[in-house]
Amino acid sequence: MTKKILLSVFLLPAAMAFAQQYGGMWIPTELNEKEMKDLGMKISAKDIFNTQKPSIKDAVVQFNGGCTAEIISPKGLLLTNHHCGFGQIQAHSTVQNDLLSNGFWAKNTDGELPNPGVKVDFIVDIKEVTNQVLEGTDNLTEPELTKKINKNIEVYKNSQKIESYQSIMIKPMYYGNKYYAYTIETYKDIRLVGAPPQSIGKFGSDSDNWVWPRHTGDFSMFRIYAGKDNKPAEYSKDNVPYVPKHYLPVSIKDKNENDFTFVFGFPGKTTEYLPAVAVEKIVKDIDPARIAVRDVALKTLDEKMRVDNETRIKYASKYASVANYWKKWIGEVEGLKKSNAVEKKVMYEGSLVAKNPEIKTTLDQLNKLYNDQAPYALNNAYYTEVVKNAETLKLAGDYYDFVAAVEAGRMDEKELSKLKTKLTSFYKDYSAELDAKVTAKLLALYTNKTAPQFLPAGFSKYKDENANIPVVEDMSKNSIITGRTAVNGAALTTDIDKAFSNQDKLIKTLKKDPIYQLYVSMKETYGKTADPQYTSLQAKIDALQKKFMAQQMATDKDRKFFPDANSTLRVTYGKVKGSTPRDAVSYGYQTHLAGVMEKYIPGDYEFDVPKKLIELYNKKDFGIYKDKTGDVPVGFTATNHTTGGNSGSPALDANGNLVGLNFDRQWEGTMSDINYDPRFSRNIMVDTKYILFIIEKFADSKWLVDEMKVIK
């Protein structure tokens, strides 16, 4: 086994083997500049992150709390993924004006569309504050430890002088062994500028999601607006385009294999330092449970979406969201098996114990805790996924929380207004009849996959999904939660203010509601039989994981550790590269427009192609955007270590120019959240040549290209 692992590393180019054996998502204030330059970087670490003068970090933002975006013009033009802007494109779409299908391109700034509630966050500064946060915590145990840390965090925040539009966020790293403070600047007037039609921006849809070769033009464009002083301001027609400290030049130079590249963004969550036993549970129990639930939900939604346009538009964003991690988990399981992740971790743990025998005690305790937790963790996976993906149960959960808040005296007018806004938005894209089928099928799955001790009394009646469908449909028809029955003379789906006008009557009606009662039976049973045990054991695991992390860092002096991703700003770097994920299967690093045409299926939900794009291809009207092959490059892969949250991140070349837009990972390497393997782990990016080709040639929006600094 050892020989196999070492051989897989030695077969890599020497520079990459050292740099990327474990991947890396590095805090931008702690970059290994020498290593990056050894791999080919031409700029300095100070050009990437600098608080004293403009740097690349001033062009990179967190987009609406979940994705990344980057500024590509001196007028605040923002580039992110189509799937990151999907919710905003959908919000502006109707059956009569379907921007999802037709695309949208403003002809000038006056035509750009506002998006209430959307924001972008700049990182102004990053400081390590471990000493301040952990001051006075020696020898403290829970819950006193958490209380003291929280108090220290508040003391630190209050000691900092910031602007009214700024905030400070403090995040733990290395499982709480270190802490970092982030000064954040938030802009709230973000307008939609342009988006290709789904047939480009989502080409390949679910079939190609997480898959390479890829031919998706996954991009959309927004613009940041500011007050006339260039500072953050609430939306106003008087606001003006934001003038950035730095914006990214856009390179349309050809790419070559082994070119240096780095990705700058906000990766969401990784767990690279888990013990072997935890990875084993993920492979055998947790991921398969999550996959099974979403498989049922997606198939049921898809059947309806394919034959009904109104449902397709309503559920487009939600379906994509559910499908995203469903497919990711499938690839993750296969990748963890293929890369022998559990065996590799067992061997690594053995090497640690050989250097530091105290680690064996920690690992023995972790093994016992994970095995004790296993049945509760499995129930947690099924329960949370069922309640999340059966939207009617998810709604019932919101009303359950409302009742609890009212009865506890916590529901003031502000909270009530927030709840009504949330529910109104939810109902806009909700089909009670469709979700009754989803719920019926998921109840059958939950009943059949859950150990009897975790099920409510009498729940065995839900074992047959075919028998469930008329039963749940009847419950749905007689429920005020679904909006199919009125309360206070109104349906919650159409007049929420009137439905809430008499709260006492609303609450009494809710408590008799069949959907509400179903949810309560599930929640209360889970709360008694699984959640306390799962949560208690997880707290012990977390405490030991912190110790295990510290022991790894203290013991393995040859390994350079990076903190797990936690939605904070990170840099990852690597090389443009293809891959050989399976025997006799070899992937090149670049795809082209010819591949779009090869996949083209007229009228297909996933692989249709706009008529104009076909015409441009047939005429070979590529302008300056063709590469040395004579075709337009569409996507490319590299060895950058990315994850969710890196969607929309800029992929930059050795000189800091934008060369691609990160949007996905290769399916065989999605296990990189847990176990980065340089043989399989590839991030997927839209080529800037394709982005600019679509903007100029397809969308006739050269005015946007003219804003940019294009490197030819």
Salt bridges, closest charged atoms under 4 A:
GLU33 OE2 - LYS37 NZ 3.29
ASP38 OD2 - LYS34 NZ 2.96
ASP58 OD1 - LYS57 NZ 3.09
ASP98 OD2 - ARG312 NH2 3.16
GLU112 OE2 - ARG223 NH2 2.96
ASP121 OD2 - LYS119 NZ 3.68
ASP189 OD2 - ARG191 NH2 2.77
ASP208 OD2 - LYS599 NZ 2.70
ASP218 OD2 - HIS83 ND1 2.71
GLU234 OE2 - LYS188 NZ 3.48
ASP238 OD1 - LYS237 NZ 3.64
ASP254 OD1 - LYS689 NZ 2.39
GLU272 OE2 - HIS641 NE2 3.17
GLU280 OE2 - LYS284 NZ 3.33
ASP287 OD1 - ARG290 NH1 3.18
ASP295 OD2 - LYS299 NZ 3.42
ASP302 OD2 - ARG306 NE 2.89
GLU332 OE2 - LYS328 NZ 2.52
ASP364 OD2 - LYS360 NZ 2.84
ASP372 OD2 - LYS368 NZ 2.77
GLU385 OE1 - ARG294 NE 2.68
GLU385 OE2 - LYS388 NZ 3.86
GLU391 OE2 - LYS318 NZ 2.76
ASP398 OD1 - LYS422 NZ 2.99
GLU407 OE2 - LYS511 NZ 2.57
GLU415 OE2 - LYS418 NZ 3.60
ASP429 OD1 - LYS428 NZ 3.85
GLU473 OE2 - ARG484 NH2 2.61
ASP497 OD1 - LYS420 NZ 3.15
ASP621 OD1 - LYS697 NZ 2.99
ASP627 OD2 - HIS592 NE2 2.66
ASP664 OD2 - ARG214 NH1 2.54
GLU668 OE2 - ARG582 NH1 2.56
ASP673 OD2 - LYS328 NZ 2.77
ASP673 OD1 - ARG665 NH1 2.96
ASP677 OD2 - LYS344 NZ 3.86
ASP677 OD2 - ARG679 NH2 2.63
ASP687 OD2 - LYS255 NZ 2.98
ASP700 OD2 - LYS612 NZ 2.75
ASP706 OD1 - LYS702 NZ 2.66
GLU707 OE2 - ARG223 NH2 2.84
